[in-house]
Amino acid sequence: MKIHIKNGRLIDPGNDIDAQADLYVAAGKIAAVGTEPRGFSANRTINATGLVVCPGLIDLSARLREPGLEYKATLESELLAAAAGGVTSLACPPDTEPPLDEPGLVEMLKHRAKTLNLAHVYPIGALTVGLAGEQLTEMAELRDAGCVGFSHADVPLLDSQVLWRALQYASTFGFCVWLRPQDAYLSKDGVAHDGEVATRLGLAGIPAFAETIAIATIVELMRATGARVHLCRLSTRDGVEMVRAAKRDGLPISCDVGIHHAHLSEMDLAYFDAHCYLKPPLRSARDRDALRQGLMDGTIDAFCSDHAPVDEDSKLLPFAESEAGATGLELLLPLALKWAMEMKVPLSKAIARITREPARILGVDAGHLSVGHTADICVFDAEHYAKLSATALKSQGKNTPFLGIDLPGKVRYTLLQGQVVYEAGNA
C-alpha cells in the first residue's frame, strides 16, 4: 500500500520539523518527506489540509485488563480505543491476573496484540513473582519475551532490601525499573490528598510526603546501584523538585505525569465524584501547577494516559469504596493539547511529550517520521472542539472526570505500519 498524505502541517519533534510538508508511505515505511519519490504512485491519497500530521502517539501507562480482568475491558476494546486516540505504541503495567511474571504470559499478550494489529504493545514485566514483593522475577527471560522494563505497578513493595536487590540486578543487565513512588504505610487506607478538601469530606488522606519519602529512598538506592529508574505518575510539587535535583546530579532518572493530574486538583472531589478517585490522588492546585511547569521545563519527561478502565458498577459505589482509575487512551492527545494551549507553549512541545520522549524512555525506535522507518502516523484536527460523551469512547471503560467537557483535538486517521487502522467519520 502506497499512501500520500498531502497538505498537512507536519510536526515531528524527533527530527525538529514543524512545517507544511507532504508525507509519502510505501511498504509500511516512510518513503519520503516533502518531495515525492521518483516513480511513486499512490494507492490512496489523504488530504490533510488544515490538519496536523505527527508520529503515532506513545503512551507509557495503559492497562489493557488482559489477562484475567476482561469484565473491565478486553485487549480488543482497548486497542481500538488506542487507535481512535492516535496511539500506535503503548506500555502496559504488569498488574493483570495473573501478573506478567512469566515469559509465557508476556508472549501470549504480545501474540494477541500482534494478531489484532491495532497498536504496538510493550509489556512491563513484574519486578517480583506474583507482585508479592519477595522473590525477584527472571528479568532476563522476561526481557527476551518482550518486556521493556520492570515494575511493581500500584502494588506496594514493602521491603527496601528487595528493591535494593532488584535495582542491583537491573543495573547489571541495563534494565530500567519503573516505580510509582508512594510509601505504603503512609498511604495505607487513604483515598484522597491529605488536605482541607479530604478533611471536609471525611475522606482518609494520603500526605504529599508519602511520595517524597519514597522518592528519597529510590534516589539513594539509585546512587548505590547505578540503576536506571523511571518514576511513574508524579503528583506533588516537592516530588518534581526532587527529580529536578536528581537530574542535576546526573542520575539516570526519568518521570511522567498522568494527564488527569496536569488539569485536575483536589477541588474536583467536592461532590464525591468517583471518576476523580485516582492513584496517586489528585493533589492541591499548587501541586498541579508545579506538574504543569515541570512538563514545560522538561523536568517531567512525558505525559501518560494512566488508562485504567473500570466497570460501571465499581464507580457507582461511594467514593471511598469505589475502584480507583480513569479511562485515558482517547484523552491523551486532547489533554496534551489543552495543556499546551493553557500554558502557551508550542504545539511541537506538547507532541514531543507524547511521542519522542516516551519512545526514549521505552527505548524503542518510534516517535519519529524518519525516512526508511516504520510509518506509525497520527493525523488530527487541533482546532476541532467537542463535548466528551461516554458513547463517543471506544474504550469499554467510560470512567473519566472529563465527561461533558469541551476538549480540543480530533484524530482523523491513525496509521500503523503504513496501514490505516482508524478513520474518523465527518462528525
C-alpha positions as CSV (number, residue, x, y, z in Angstrom):
1,M,0.0,0.0,0.0
2,K,1.3,3.4,-1.0
3,I,-0.2,6.4,0.7
4,H,0.3,10.1,0.0
5,I,-0.6,12.4,2.9
6,K,-0.8,15.9,1.4
7,N,-1.0,19.5,2.5
8,G,-0.7,18.8,6.3
9,R,1.2,20.6,8.9
10,L,4.0,18.1,9.6
11,I,5.2,18.1,13.2
12,D,8.0,15.7,14.0
13,P,9.9,16.7,17.2
14,G,12.3,13.8,16.7
15,N,13.6,15.4,13.5
16,D,12.9,19.0,14.5
17,I,10.3,19.5,11.8
18,D,7.3,21.9,12.0
19,A,6.3,22.9,8.5
20,Q,3.8,22.2,5.8
21,A,5.0,19.1,4.0
22,D,3.7,16.1,2.3
23,L,4.4,12.6,3.6
24,Y,4.8,9.5,1.4
25,V,4.3,6.0,2.7
26,A,5.2,2.7,1.0
27,A,5.6,-0.9,2.2
28,G,4.8,0.1,5.7
29,K,7.7,2.7,5.9
30,I,8.2,6.4,5.5
31,A,9.2,6.6,1.8
32,A,9.8,10.4,1.7
33,V,9.1,13.7,3.4
34,G,8.4,16.8,1.3
35,T,9.4,15.6,-2.2
36,E,7.6,12.8,-3.9
37,P,9.9,9.8,-4.6
38,R,10.6,9.0,-8.2
39,G,8.1,6.6,-9.7
40,F,5.8,6.9,-6.6
41,S,2.2,6.2,-7.4
42,A,-0.2,6.4,-4.5
43,N,-2.9,3.8,-3.9
44,R,-4.6,6.3,-1.6
45,T,-4.3,10.0,-1.0
46,I,-5.2,11.6,2.3
47,N,-6.0,15.3,2.2
48,A,-4.6,16.7,5.4
49,T,-5.4,20.3,4.6
50,G,-5.9,22.1,8.0
51,L,-4.7,19.0,9.9
52,V,-1.6,18.1,11.8
53,V,0.5,15.1,10.8
54,C,2.7,13.7,13.5
55,P,4.2,10.4,14.7
56,G,1.8,8.0,16.2
57,L,1.4,8.7,19.9
58,I,3.2,6.7,22.6
59,D,1.5,6.0,25.9
60,L,3.6,5.0,28.9
61,S,0.8,3.5,31.0
62,A,-2.3,1.8,29.6
63,R,-4.0,-1.0,31.5
64,L,-5.4,-3.4,28.9
65,R,-7.0,-5.6,31.5
66,E,-5.9,-8.9,29.9
67,P,-5.3,-11.5,31.1
68,G,-7.8,-12.0,33.8
69,L,-9.8,-8.8,34.1
70,E,-11.9,-9.0,30.9
71,Y,-15.0,-7.9,32.7
72,K,-13.4,-4.4,32.9
73,A,-12.1,-4.3,29.3
74,T,-10.6,-6.6,26.6
75,L,-7.5,-6.3,24.6
76,E,-9.5,-5.7,21.5
77,S,-11.7,-2.9,23.0
78,E,-8.7,-1.0,24.4
79,L,-6.5,-1.3,21.3
80,L,-9.5,0.0,19.3
81,A,-9.5,2.9,21.8
82,A,-5.8,3.4,21.3
83,A,-6.2,3.6,17.5
84,A,-9.1,6.1,17.9
85,G,-6.8,8.2,20.1
86,G,-3.9,8.2,17.7
87,V,-1.9,5.9,20.0
88,T,0.3,3.5,18.0
89,S,2.6,2.3,20.8
90,L,1.8,1.7,24.5
91,A,3.3,0.2,27.6
92,C,1.1,-1.9,29.8
93,P,1.8,-2.4,33.5
94,P,2.1,-6.0,35.0
95,D,-0.8,-5.9,37.4
96,T,-3.0,-8.3,35.4
97,E,-4.4,-11.6,36.8
98,P,-2.1,-13.4,36.9
99,P,0.6,-10.7,36.9
100,L,3.1,-10.6,34.0
101,D,5.8,-12.5,35.8
102,E,6.4,-15.4,33.4
103,P,7.6,-15.4,29.8
104,G,4.6,-17.4,28.6
105,L,2.2,-14.7,29.7
106,V,4.2,-12.0,28.1
107,E,4.4,-13.9,24.8
108,M,0.7,-14.6,24.8
109,L,-0.1,-10.9,25.3
110,K,2.3,-9.9,22.6
111,H,0.8,-12.5,20.2
112,R,-2.7,-11.4,20.9
113,A,-1.8,-7.8,20.3
114,K,0.1,-8.6,17.1
115,T,-2.9,-10.6,15.8
116,L,-5.2,-7.6,16.4
117,N,-2.7,-5.3,14.7
118,L,-4.1,-2.0,16.1
119,A,-1.1,-0.8,18.2
120,H,2.4,-2.0,19.3
121,V,2.2,-3.3,22.8
122,Y,5.2,-3.2,25.1
123,P,4.7,-5.1,28.3
124,I,6.3,-4.0,31.6
125,G,7.3,-7.2,33.4
126,A,6.6,-7.8,37.1
127,L,9.5,-6.9,39.4
128,T,8.7,-9.8,41.8
129,V,7.0,-13.1,41.4
130,G,3.2,-12.6,41.7
131,L,3.9,-9.0,42.7
132,A,4.2,-10.4,46.2
133,G,7.4,-8.3,46.9
134,E,9.5,-11.3,48.0
135,Q,11.2,-13.1,45.1
136,L,12.7,-11.4,42.1
137,T,11.4,-12.5,38.7
138,E,13.7,-13.8,36.0
139,M,14.1,-10.4,34.4
140,A,16.4,-11.6,31.6
141,E,13.9,-14.2,30.5
142,L,11.1,-11.6,30.6
143,R,13.2,-9.2,28.6
144,D,13.7,-11.9,26.0
145,A,10.0,-12.5,25.9
146,G,9.3,-8.8,25.1
147,C,9.3,-6.8,28.3
148,V,10.9,-3.3,28.0
149,G,11.1,-2.6,31.7
150,F,10.1,-4.0,35.2
151,S,7.6,-2.6,37.7
152,H,5.5,-3.3,40.7
153,A,2.6,-1.3,39.3
154,D,0.5,0.1,42.2
155,V,1.2,-2.9,44.4
156,P,3.3,-1.7,47.4
157,L,6.9,-3.1,47.6
158,L,7.3,-3.1,51.3
159,D,10.8,-4.5,51.7
160,S,13.5,-2.0,50.8
161,Q,16.1,-4.7,50.6
162,V,14.1,-6.5,47.9
163,L,14.1,-3.2,46.0
164,W,17.8,-2.8,46.5
165,R,18.4,-6.3,45.1
166,A,16.1,-5.6,42.2
167,L,18.0,-2.4,41.3
168,Q,21.3,-4.2,41.6
169,Y,20.2,-6.9,39.2
170,A,18.6,-4.3,36.8
171,S,21.8,-2.3,36.8
172,T,23.9,-5.3,36.0
173,F,21.9,-6.1,32.8
174,G,21.0,-2.5,31.9
175,F,17.3,-2.9,32.6
176,C,15.1,0.1,33.5
177,V,12.9,-0.2,36.7
178,W,9.6,1.6,36.7
179,L,8.4,2.7,40.1
180,R,5.4,4.7,41.3
181,P,6.8,6.5,44.4
182,Q,4.4,6.1,47.3
183,D,5.2,5.0,50.9
184,A,2.9,2.1,51.6
185,Y,2.4,2.7,55.3
186,L,1.8,6.5,55.0
187,S,-0.7,5.9,52.2
188,K,-2.5,3.0,53.8
189,D,-6.3,3.2,53.5
190,G,-6.0,6.7,52.0
191,V,-8.2,7.7,49.1
192,A,-7.6,11.4,48.6
193,H,-4.9,14.1,49.1
194,D,-4.4,14.9,52.8
195,G,-5.7,18.4,52.8
196,E,-8.6,20.6,53.6
197,V,-10.9,19.0,51.0
198,A,-10.4,15.5,52.3
199,T,-10.9,16.7,55.8
200,R,-14.1,18.5,54.9
201,L,-15.4,15.4,53.0
202,G,-14.4,13.0,55.7
203,L,-12.1,11.1,53.4
204,A,-8.9,9.3,54.5
205,G,-5.9,11.3,53.3
206,I,-2.6,10.4,51.7
207,P,0.0,13.1,52.5
208,A,2.3,14.6,49.9
209,F,5.3,13.3,51.8
210,A,4.2,9.7,51.1
211,E,5.5,10.4,47.6
212,T,8.7,12.4,48.5
213,I,9.9,9.9,51.2
214,A,9.6,7.1,48.6
215,I,11.5,9.2,46.0
216,A,14.2,9.9,48.5
217,T,14.6,6.1,49.1
218,I,14.7,5.4,45.4
219,V,17.2,8.1,44.7
220,E,19.6,6.8,47.4
221,L,19.3,3.3,46.0
222,M,20.0,4.6,42.5
223,R,23.2,6.2,43.8
224,A,24.2,3.0,45.4
225,T,23.5,0.7,42.4
226,G,23.7,2.9,39.3
227,A,20.4,1.6,38.2
228,R,18.2,3.4,35.7
229,V,14.7,4.3,37.1
230,H,11.6,5.7,35.6
231,L,9.2,7.3,38.1
232,C,5.6,6.8,37.1
233,R,2.9,9.4,37.6
234,L,4.4,12.1,39.8
235,S,1.8,14.1,41.8
236,T,3.5,16.6,44.1
237,R,5.4,19.8,43.8
238,D,8.2,18.6,46.1
239,G,8.4,15.4,44.1
240,V,9.1,17.4,40.9
241,E,11.8,19.4,42.7
242,M,13.4,16.2,43.9
243,V,13.5,14.8,40.4
244,R,14.9,18.1,39.2
245,A,17.7,17.9,41.7
246,A,18.4,14.2,40.8
247,K,18.7,15.2,37.1
248,R,21.1,18.0,38.0
249,D,23.2,15.4,39.8
250,G,23.4,13.3,36.6
251,L,21.3,10.4,37.9
252,P,19.7,8.2,35.1
253,I,16.2,9.1,36.2
254,S,13.1,10.0,34.1
255,C,9.5,10.5,35.1
256,D,6.0,11.0,33.7
257,V,2.7,12.6,34.9
258,G,-0.8,11.3,34.3
259,I,-2.9,13.6,32.0
260,H,-5.6,13.9,34.7
261,H,-3.1,15.3,37.2
262,A,-2.0,18.1,34.8
263,H,-5.5,19.5,34.8
264,L,-7.4,18.5,38.0
265,S,-6.9,19.0,41.7
266,E,-8.4,18.0,45.0
267,M,-11.1,20.7,44.4
268,D,-12.6,18.4,41.8
269,L,-13.6,15.9,44.5
270,A,-16.0,18.4,46.0
271,Y,-19.1,16.3,45.0
272,F,-17.6,12.9,45.8
273,D,-17.2,12.2,42.1
274,A,-15.8,8.7,42.0
275,H,-14.4,9.4,38.5
276,C,-11.9,11.5,40.3
277,Y,-10.7,8.7,42.5
278,L,-7.2,8.1,41.1
279,K,-3.9,6.6,42.1
280,P,-2.0,8.7,43.1
281,P,-4.7,11.0,44.3
282,L,-5.5,14.4,42.8
283,R,-3.3,16.8,44.8
284,S,-3.6,20.5,45.6
285,A,-3.8,23.3,43.0
286,R,-0.2,24.2,43.9
287,D,0.9,20.7,43.1
288,R,-1.0,20.6,39.9
289,D,0.6,23.9,38.8
290,A,4.1,22.5,39.6
291,L,3.4,19.5,37.5
292,R,2.4,21.7,34.6
293,Q,5.5,23.8,35.0
294,G,7.7,20.6,35.2
295,L,6.3,19.5,31.9
296,M,7.1,22.8,30.3
297,D,10.8,23.0,31.6
298,G,11.5,19.3,30.9
299,T,11.8,18.1,34.5
300,I,8.9,15.8,33.7
301,D,9.7,14.0,30.6
302,A,6.3,12.8,29.3
303,F,2.6,12.6,29.7
304,C,0.9,9.3,30.1
305,S,-2.8,8.5,29.9
306,D,-2.8,6.4,33.0
307,H,-5.5,4.5,31.3
308,A,-7.4,2.3,33.8
309,P,-10.9,1.2,32.5
310,V,-13.2,0.3,35.4
311,D,-16.6,-1.4,35.2
312,E,-19.5,0.9,35.8
313,D,-20.7,-0.9,39.0
314,S,-17.4,-0.2,40.6
315,K,-17.7,3.5,40.0
316,L,-21.3,3.7,41.3
317,L,-20.2,2.9,44.9
318,P,-19.5,5.6,47.5
319,F,-16.2,7.4,46.7
320,A,-14.0,5.6,49.3
321,E,-15.5,2.2,48.4
322,S,-15.2,2.7,44.6
323,E,-12.4,1.5,42.4
324,A,-9.6,3.9,41.5
325,G,-8.9,4.6,37.9
326,A,-10.0,6.6,34.8
327,T,-10.0,5.9,31.1
328,G,-7.4,7.9,29.2
329,L,-6.2,6.4,25.9
330,E,-8.6,8.6,23.9
331,L,-7.8,11.7,26.0
332,L,-4.0,11.6,25.8
333,L,-4.0,13.9,22.8
334,P,-6.8,16.3,23.7
335,L,-5.5,16.9,27.2
336,A,-1.9,17.3,26.0
337,L,-3.3,19.9,23.5
338,K,-5.3,21.6,26.3
339,W,-2.1,21.8,28.5
340,A,-0.2,23.4,25.6
341,M,-2.9,26.0,24.9
342,E,-3.3,27.0,28.5
343,M,0.5,27.1,29.1
344,K,1.1,28.9,25.8
345,V,3.7,26.5,24.7
346,P,4.4,25.5,21.1
347,L,2.3,22.6,19.7
348,S,5.5,20.8,18.9
349,K,6.4,20.7,22.6
350,A,3.1,19.0,23.5
351,I,3.6,16.4,20.7
352,A,7.2,15.7,21.9
353,R,5.8,14.8,25.4
354,I,3.6,12.1,23.8
355,T,5.9,10.9,21.0
356,R,9.7,11.5,21.2
357,E,10.1,11.4,24.9
358,P,8.0,8.3,25.7
359,A,9.9,6.5,22.9
360,R,13.2,7.4,24.5
361,I,12.0,6.2,27.9
362,L,10.8,2.9,26.4
363,G,14.0,2.5,24.5
364,V,12.1,1.8,21.2
365,D,12.7,3.1,17.7
366,A,9.5,5.0,17.4
367,G,8.0,8.5,17.9
368,H,9.6,10.0,14.7
369,L,8.9,10.1,11.0
370,S,12.4,9.4,9.6
371,V,12.7,8.2,6.1
372,G,13.0,4.4,6.0
373,H,11.4,3.9,9.4
374,T,8.0,2.4,10.3
375,A,5.1,4.5,9.3
376,D,3.2,4.9,12.5
377,I,1.3,8.2,12.0
378,C,-1.4,10.3,13.6
379,V,-3.4,12.8,11.6
380,F,-5.5,15.1,13.7
381,D,-7.5,18.3,13.8
382,A,-6.1,20.6,16.5
383,E,-8.9,23.1,16.1
384,H,-11.8,20.7,16.5
385,Y,-13.6,21.0,19.8
386,A,-16.2,18.5,21.0
387,K,-18.0,17.8,24.2
388,L,-16.8,14.5,25.5
389,S,-19.5,11.8,25.9
390,A,-19.4,8.3,27.1
391,T,-20.9,7.0,23.9
392,A,-18.1,8.5,21.9
393,L,-15.4,6.5,23.8
394,K,-14.3,3.3,22.1
395,S,-12.9,2.0,25.4
396,Q,-15.0,-0.4,27.4
397,G,-14.4,1.8,30.4
398,K,-16.4,5.0,30.3
399,N,-15.0,6.3,33.6
400,T,-13.5,9.8,33.2
401,P,-13.9,13.1,35.1
402,F,-13.9,14.9,31.7
403,L,-17.4,13.8,30.6
404,G,-19.4,16.8,29.4
405,I,-16.3,18.9,28.9
406,D,-15.3,20.6,25.6
407,L,-11.9,19.3,24.6
408,P,-9.7,20.1,21.6
409,G,-8.3,17.7,19.1
410,K,-9.9,15.1,16.9
411,V,-8.0,12.2,15.5
412,R,-8.9,11.8,11.8
413,Y,-6.6,9.0,10.8
414,T,-4.2,6.6,12.6
415,L,-1.7,4.6,10.5
416,L,0.1,1.6,12.0
417,Q,3.0,0.2,9.9
418,G,1.6,2.1,6.9
419,Q,-1.9,0.7,7.2
420,V,-4.9,2.9,8.1
421,V,-6.3,1.3,11.3
422,Y,-8.6,4.1,12.3
423,E,-10.5,6.7,10.2
424,A,-13.0,9.1,11.8
425,G,-16.3,10.0,10.3
426,N,-17.2,13.5,9.3
427,A,-18.9,14.4,12.5
